[in-house]
Amino acid sequence: MGSMSNVPAAPALPRRDQIRKEAARLFAARGFLGVGVDEIGKAVGISGPGLYRHFAGKDAMLADLLIGISERLLEEGRRRAGAATDDAGAAGARDTLDALIRGHVDFALDDRDLITLHDRELLHLKEEDRRRVRRLQRGYVELWVEVVRESFPPLAAPEEEPVARAAVHAVFGLLNSTPHSLGPNGAQGAPGAHGERTGLPRDAMAALLHGLALGAFAAAAAQATVRSGVA
């Protein structure tokens, strides 16, 4: 008799989370307007009308996905900022920045469908939901701007605040570009799945993105130093 594995089977996702996952995948693959409720239901093994026990409709699914990820990023960013270090000064802020970058890199590599949705489908949200997403995003950006300016003293000058803000947006653009450089989320789990197009395994890609993000902030700080006339 063969030996049985001691590794417990992964618990099944709750039905609502299954719907979220499949809706995100399908919306990212074919667009919000190109996917029907029946198709999402089929993907999770229930009838289309059965979805209405979990969501009011397709619009509600999209709002749940985009508001949910914006809330998650802000909450996780605040948690990481609070837990990173108690040290004062640039050194402590740099630890916090490292934690923020790691968190966003994880998001960029593991939730590429949601990045695609945000880039392409935000306009399909109701105005109230779109404003909520924007409000959450502004909070997330402000968190990063504060930490970046503490991490790189040349960016702390009042006149350098727009530069720090522009650098944060540029880094988000860099990190969020992974859907274009990596294969679809559906390929995750296969060897090297995160690097189908780059040839890089996940850990190497994460390290590269982390280094590029820090390098962008360092470059912005170096330019600020030049502008200030400090040697």
N, C-alpha and C positions, 0 to 999 in steps of 0.2 A: 504494500500500500504506500503510495507516495505521501510525502510529508505535506502538511497543510501550512500555508503561509500564516505567520503571526501578525501580518500587517492588516489592520482592520480596513474594510472597504470604505471608500469615501462616502459620507452621507449624501443622500440625494438632495438636490436643491429644493427648497419649498416651491410650490407651484408658481407663486407670484414671481419669484426670482427666475424660474425657468422661462416664464413669459418675457421678463425683462431681457434676459440674455438672448433669446431667439429673436425678439423684436429688434434689438440693437443690431444683431448680425444681419437680418434681412433688410432693415432700413439702410444700413451701411452699404450693403451689396447692390441694392437695386433702387434705393431712394424711397423716401416716405410715401410718395404718391404712387409708387409702383408696387406696393405690397398691400395685400388685403388682410382683413381680420381672419378670414378662413384659413389663409396660408400660415399665419402665425399660430393659430390653433392647431393645425396639422403638425407643425414643427414640435409642439409640446405634447401631442397626443390627446387633444381634446377638441371638441367641436368649436367652430368660430363663435357661436352664441354663448358657449360656456365661458369664454373669456370675459364676458360682461359681469361675471361674478367677482372678477378681480380688478377690472378696469372699466371705466365708463365707455371707452372706445379707443380708437387708434390715436386720436389727439391726446387723450389722457396718458397713453403709454409714452408718447414722445415727450410730453411735459415731465412725466415721472423720471424718465431717463436723463434729460438735460438739466432739470433742476436738481435731481439727486446727485449727479456727479459734481455739480458746482458746489452743493452743500458739503459733499464728502471731501473735496479738495480743500475747502476753507477750514473745515473742522480738523482734518488731518494736519494741515499746515499749522494751525494754532497749537495743536497737540505737540507736534514736533518742535515748534518754536519754544514751547514751555518746558519740554522735557530734555532739550538738547544739552543745556549746561546752565549752571548758575554763575559762571565766571563773567565778570564785567569786561568791557573794552572790546577791541577789535578781535582778539583771540577767541573770546567767548562767542561773539557774533559770528565768527567764521564757522565755529562748530554748528551753530544754528543754521547757517546758510547751507552747510554740507547736508544737514538733515533734511532741509527743504528740497534741495536738489535731488537727493536720493528718493524722496517721496514722489516727486513729480516724474522722475525717470521711471519709477515703477509704474506709475499711471500711464505714461506714454508707451511703455512696452507691453503692458498687460490689458489696456483698455482702448486699443486702437479704433475699435468700432465706434466708441463714444466720441473720440476726437473727430472722426469722419462725420458723425451725426452733427456735432456742433458746427463744424465748418460749413456743412451743406444744408442742414435742415432747420437751423434756428429760426429762419423766417417763417416757418410753418407753425410756430407757437402762437398762442393768443397773446395779445399785447401785454396783458397783465403778467403772464408767465415769462415772457421775454424780458420784461423789466426786472422781474425777480432774478432771473439768471444773470443779467448785467450787474445788478446790485451785489450779488454774491461774488461775481468775478472781480468787481472793484475792490471788495474787501480782501480778496486773495492777492491782488496786485499790490495793494497798500502794505500788506504784511511783508511781502518780498522787498518792496522798495525800502522800507524801514531797516530790514536786516542787511540788505546790500550796502546801504549807506553807513551802517555801523561797522560792517566788515571791512570796508575800504574807506578810510578816513578822507582821502582826497574827494570822494563823492559826497561827503557830509556838508560841504559848504552850500549855503542856500542857493547860489547860482547854479550848482551842479545837480540839483534835484531833477530837472527835466532830463538830464543825461542818464541818471540812475534809473529813472522811470522808462526811458527808451531802451536801456540795456535789458531791463526785466522783460519788457515785451519782446525784444529780439530773442532772448533766451527761451521764452515760451514758444516762439515760432520755431526755433531750432529743435527743441525737445518734442514739440507736437508734430514735427514733420515725419515722424517715424512711420505713419501709415503709408507714406510714399516710398520709403526705403526698405520696408519690411513687408513680408507676405501677410495674408489675411490672418485674423485671429483664429480662424478655424483650424489652422495648421499647428497650433500650439500643442506641445506634448511630444512632437516628433523630434528626433535628434537635430539640433541646430535650427529648430523651427523658427526662432525669432530672426534668423539671419538668412532666410531663403535668398534674398537679393543681395545682401551685403557680404555674405560669406562669414559673418561673425556670429559666434554663439551669444546667448543672452548676456552672460556676465561680461564678456568683452565689450558688447555694445553698450551696456550700462556704464561701464568704466569710461568708455570713450565719450559718451554724452555728458557724464559728470565733469570730465576734464575740459570739454569744450565749453560748458556753461561757466565754469570758474575762469577759464581763459578769457571769455567775453567780458566778464565783470572786471577782471584784472586789466584788460585793454582799455576799458572805459575809465578806470581809475588812473591809468598811466597817462591818458590824454588829459585828464583833469589836472594832473600834476604839472604837465607841460604848460597848460593854460595859466596855472597859478604862478608860474615862474620859479617853482621850487626845484632845486637840483635833485 
